[in-house]
Amino acid sequence: MMLQLLIDILFVVWLSTLTIILILERKRNKKDLNIEIPKNRQLIKAKRYIIFNVITESSDLESSQIEEAIRVSVKELLGKVWLDISNPRVIFFLPDRKEGIISTNRGGYKVVIASLPLAKKVSGTKVLLVPVKTTGSLKKAKDMIGLK
């Protein structure tokens, strides 16, 4: 009984000593934790535009329905964190030609491309979303699908 009490006291002293050393090290190293902000902020905000085609028998699809299906497929593939990072949005959709443009950022455009085949249904209609081309400018993307 006495031996166990002695071991417990030594253990508490040892843990307290380690805690104090850890706290002192963190205070001393706090000056070394300077986080650098990237100088080129445009790299973070750079957009990517994915041109896609929709293969389906139905013609009554809307851009908001397609966007929701894309967002669900990104969330299923890699989770909510990557959905927040990529933030895919359908900015143009031509229902008659079944073509559209998805806007995303540079960090998540590959995630969006990878998740497009997972969107198998849009509002109950079977679809296949096929990525055609990725570009960095909206003007070029509009030209590719025939918008001015």
PALUMTI-66087 format. One record per residue (C-alpha): x, y, z; residue in one letter. Coordinates in steps of 0.001 Angstrom, whole numbers, plus 500000, padded with zeros to 6 digits. Example, Ala and Ser with C-alpha at 12.3 -4.5 7.8 and 13.67 -1.06 7.14 Angstrom:
! residues 2
512300495500507800A
513670498940507140S
***
This chain:
! residues 148
500000500000500000M
502802502381500910M
504741501459497791L
501744502256495573Q
501364505679497214L
505047506412496615L
504756505379492946I
501672507579492511D
503435510586494047I
506493510082491801L
504238509751488760F
502370512984489561V
505653514848490128V
507034513506486839W
503931514552484856L
503908517993486503S
507558518508485615T
506943517530481992L
503941519851481798T
505917522805483139I
508770522128480705I
506314521895477801L
504624525181478746I
507957526982479067L
509114525631475671E
505942526808473960R
506273530284475437K
509875530473474321R
509143529146470809N
506092531339470253K
508321533870468569K
509356531210466031D
505765530558464893L
505585533426462409N
503118532363459750I
503855533869456371E
501008535050454200I
501578534225450535P
502632537296448591K
500587536413445535N
497023536381446846R
495719535831443335Q
496933532225443414L
494531531506446240I
491560533147444532K
492311531844441032A
489220530400439386K
488857527422437114R
485950526917434769Y
484938523377433841I
482905522939430674I
480626519915430925F
478036518065428886N
474948516342430248V
473900513038428732I
470254512342429528T
466914511662427890E
465138514428429789S
465291518063428698S
463785519774431746D
466950520156433805L
467823523363435612E
471230524678436632S
470305524718440326S
469373521028440218Q
472636520136438483I
474620522239440953E
472987520458443882E
473800517052442355A
477442518106441847I
477719519388445409R
476261516136446778V
478686514050444694S
481712516088445881V
480543515668449469K
480096511906448991E
483503511494447362L
485738513516449706L
483530515048452372G
482320518461453477K
485822519902453846V
486595519436450158W
483139520697449266L
483936523911451120D
487373524130449510I
486210523559445941S
482825525347446201N
481498524257442783P
478827526464441199R
477039526064437875V
477221529553436395I
475849528789432919F
473694525962431651F
472103525669428242L
469234523158428564P
468649522926424822D
472282521963424092R
472825520304427491K
476114522123428061E
477255524211430965G
480082525816432901I
481048525034436489I
483011527643438424S
485425526378441063T
488776527421442444N
492278526318441667R
492557524193444782G
489505522064444147G
488904521776440422Y
490352518263440233K
488006517166443005V
485032518497441053V
486160516744437866I
486635513474439753A
483197513679441347S
481177514515438214L
480614510855437235P
479202510196440724L
476240512499440048A
473993509852438548K
470586511432439198K
469380515000438943V
465898515503440396S
465016511854439785G
466298511756436196T
469254509569435264K
472130511689433975V
475796511471433156L
477887514601433629L
480906514589431328V
483717517115431864P
484945518378428480V
487566521038429122K
488996523115431964T
490056526700431447T
491200529597433578G
489120532306431961S
485362532659431833L
485551534379428446K
487336531388426909K
484848528994428513A
481905530963427103K
483504530943423662D
483908527166423805M
480202526566424400I
479088529308422030G
478072532086424425L
479161535657423830K
***
